[in-house]
Amino acid sequence: MPRTATRKKGQKKDPNAPKRPPTAFFLFARDRRPQLKASHPGAGVAEIAKLLGADWQNLSDDEKKHYYAIGDKEKAKYDIIKAKYAKQKAANSGPKRPPTAFFLYARDRRPMIKQEDPGASVTDVAKILGEEWRNLPSRNRVKYDNAAAQLKAEYDMAKAKFLASHQ
């Protein structure tokens, strides 16, 4: 199963995050590399990598199952450690920023738009919401502006409290 990127482009990797477990091939390579280096003393990194790849391709399914089983155990351990880390990181990250007035409006209006046009894509709904928000009279915006201001004030207090407790 291919791995997908969890970071956005340009986002730095968290240096405290747990290290991902090795794949079955890397477990095999870790075992086989010393033997190949001994039998090919002048071989460079690229040549050893090619030999490892060829050996892996020639390995029987039963032999590969051994490495896949070890890989699955390592992955299960990693998943537990990663979940604990994510939970700890979330607890130490502080309060979540509040939604803006537009997002409060969108939360109220989106279900109605989807009901009127069930086939509308996410992009279509977003365009409709944006257009409606731009054309919304200020007397109708006041409700959302006030709610956003209230949530922002609550957020600011919670953030100040969080920062004071973490110093």
N, C-alpha and C positions, 0 to 999 in steps of 0.2 A: 504494500500500500504506500503510495507516494506521500511524502510529508509536504505540508503546505506552510507557507510563511505565516507567522503569527504577528510579525511586526510590520508596520507601515513603512513605506519606502523612506529612507533617511533616518528612521528611528533607531536610536542606540539600543544595543542589547543590554539587558539588565545583568550586571556582573555578579549579582548575588543569586540569580536564578539557578536552580539545580541543572546540572549537565545532563543532556539527553543520553539515553543508553545506546550502546553500540548495536548496530544491526547484525544479523546473522553472518553476513560476509565479513564484517570487521572483527567479529569474534573468531572466525576462521582464520583471517589474516594475522591476527595476534598470535594464534597458535602456530601457524605455518611459516611466518616470516623468518624466525631464527634459523630454521632448517634451510630455507632458500638462500639466506645470506651466507650460510656455511658452505653450501654446495656451489654458490656463485660469488666468490669473494670480491671480484672486481665489478660486480653489477651495481648500477646506480639505482636511485629511488624509482625512476620511471620503469626501468627494466624489471625490478622486483615487483612493482605493481602489475605489470603485464603478466608476469609469471603467476602471481597470485590469482589474477582474473582467470587465466587459463586453467589453473588447478581447480578453482571454484566451479568453472563450467564442466570440468571432467568429474567432479565429485558425484557420487551416486545420491539418489534422493534420500536413502536411509541415512547416509552420512550428513547430508544437509539438514535433515530433521533434527539431528542432535543440536546443531547450532541454532536452528530456529526455536527449539524448545528453551535453550538458554536465553536467547534473545527475548522470548516472551516473558520469562521470569524477570529478567532485568527491566523490561518495559512495565511490568506490573508494579515492581518496587518503585520505579521512577514515577508512575502515575500517583502513587500514594504520597511520595515526597513532594511532588509538584502540587497536589491538591492542598497539602498542609501549607506549603509556601504561598500559594495564591490566597488562601484564607488569611494568613498572617499579613500578607502585603495589603489586602483589602482592609483589614482592621487598622492598619497603620497609615492608610492613605488619606484619612480625613473625610469630611463631609462631601457629598456629591454636589456639583454646581447646579443651581436651579435652572429650570427652563425659562427662555425668554417669553415675552408677550406673544410673539408669533407662534412659538411652539405650543403654548397654552391654547391659542386659537386653533391651531392645526389639530391638536388632540381632540378638541370638541367637534370640529368640522369634518375631519377625515372619514369617520364612519358614515356620515350622510352622503358624502361624495361617492364612496364605495357602494353604497346602497343604490344611488341614482344610476351609477355606471359600473356594474360589477366587473366588467372586462378591462377597466382602466388599469394601466400599469402604474408602478410606483412613481415613475417619472411624470406620467400624465397627471396623477393626483398632486404631486408636488408643484407642477406648473399651475394647476388650477388654484391651489392654496395660495401660492405666491401672488397670482393675479388678484384673487379675492382680497388678500391682505392689503395690497397696494391701493385697492379701490374702496376699502372699508372706511366709512365715515368715522371721524375722530370720536364722535359720541358713542359709537359701538366698540371702539378700541379701548376706551377708558376702563372697562371691566377687566380686560386682559392686562393692560398696563398696571393697574392697581394690584392685581393678583401677582404679577411678576415682581413688582416692587416689594410686596409683602414677603414673598418667598426669598427674594434677594436679601432682605433685612434679616430673616431667620437664618439664612446661610451665613451671612457675615458674622452673626453672633456665634453660631456653631463653629465656624472656622476659627474665630478668635479663641473660643474655649478650647478647641482642639490644639491650636498652636501653643496656648499657655500650658496645657497639660503635657506637651511633648518637648518642653525645653528644660 
